[in-house]
Amino acid sequence: MTNDLKVTFPSGVVDYIFLPKDERKKNLFEHLAASYDRNHIVIVTNDHIAKLYEPLFKGYKMLVMPASERSKDLDTIGTLSRQLLEMGAGRNTLLIGVGGGVVTDITGFLASVYMRGVAFGFVPTSLLGMVDAAIGGKNGVNMGLNKNLLGTITQPKFILYDVRFLQTLPDVEWSNGFAEIIKYACIFDAQLFDELAGQHISFYKQDDEALRTLIEKCVAWKNNTVIADERETGVRKLLNFGHTAAHAIEKLYEVPHGKAVAIGMMIACIISERVADLDAEATERLKQILHQYQLPVSMAINTAKAMDVLLMDKKRRDELIDFIVLEKIGQGAIRSLPFDVVEKGLLAYSAIAR
């Protein structure tokens, strides 16, 4: 993996910094010293990360939130904004979000609106954050049952990677991250799907170079998609494969994001068999690989409640919703589907999942 990569998006340039194998986490922020004044840096993280890596943050101003998806709302934004004011933070402040997807979402949103915008960067500490959540410029907060209803598309100045953060990652979070990796394979990369099918989580845990290469592939797929369509008017919608149903499941049942995406991909494949002629064998292959990476394939879902949430989905256009289907492994497609087609797919999934 390259040690430094600059990616130009329509709205700005993001510096991807991949720390070499021989670097130590205690020197993490020294890589930014040449570009940013330490006195203007504010670290944004959660209470779990703050405690786990306490020596890393010594001497820095900090904003610390509870480690929970429930933190991802406007109340948290208000609380953190007041704390920034009390610190005397101005337009020259740099916010650095250190954590998983909730932390990076909150940091990006806060930075985008505080004093009409301050600079920010990310240090993702989860696999899901490294391969997906930190990339692409989307910064959102939830409102009630509606996930990421409020948000901005603003690119960070940098994303700093150190895979050794994953050494303390619980097994369930490894699985959550692999849900997004499997998503990329499904919609873009049949060869990657085959590679994943031939391995297990334990292989990537034990092989640092294989893990770094895997992360790099995912970063490239997402960056190439976002460069082509930063505002999500076309091809970027493909990245929502499995996410339409997943967002409803995640909010209704408080299921971790990766697990919800796994269920959402299974539902999407059932719908794809009906509207995109997806071979049932592809659905079975996805089911097998989800099992392999310790992700769920069945779950009891209240279809009526799920549809109530979907009717408020950001991808809705009148009586249609932009839904991502699979035509085959490695090839996703955007279809505008009536809500009753999605509802029938949910009902069919529920019948199978019983």
Buried (B, 14 or more C-beta within 10 A) or exposed (E): BEEEBEBEBEEEEBBBBBBEEEBEBEEBBEBBEEEBEEEBBBBBBBEBBBEBBEEBBEEBBBBBBEBEBEBBBEEBBEEBBEBBEEEEBEEEBBBBBBBBBBBBBBBBBBBBBBBEEBBBBBBBBBBBBBBBBBBBBBBBBBBEBBBBBBBBBBBBBBBBBBBBBBEEBEEEBBBBBBBBBBBBBBBBBEEBBBBBBEBEBEEBBEEBEBBBEBBBBBBBBBBEBBBEBBEBEEBBBBBBBBBBBBBBBBBBBEBBBBBBBBBBBBBBBBBBBBBBEBBEEBBEBBBEBBEBBBBBBEBEBEBEBBBEBBEBBBBBEEEBBBBBBBBBBBBBBBBEBEBEBBBBBBBBBBEEBE
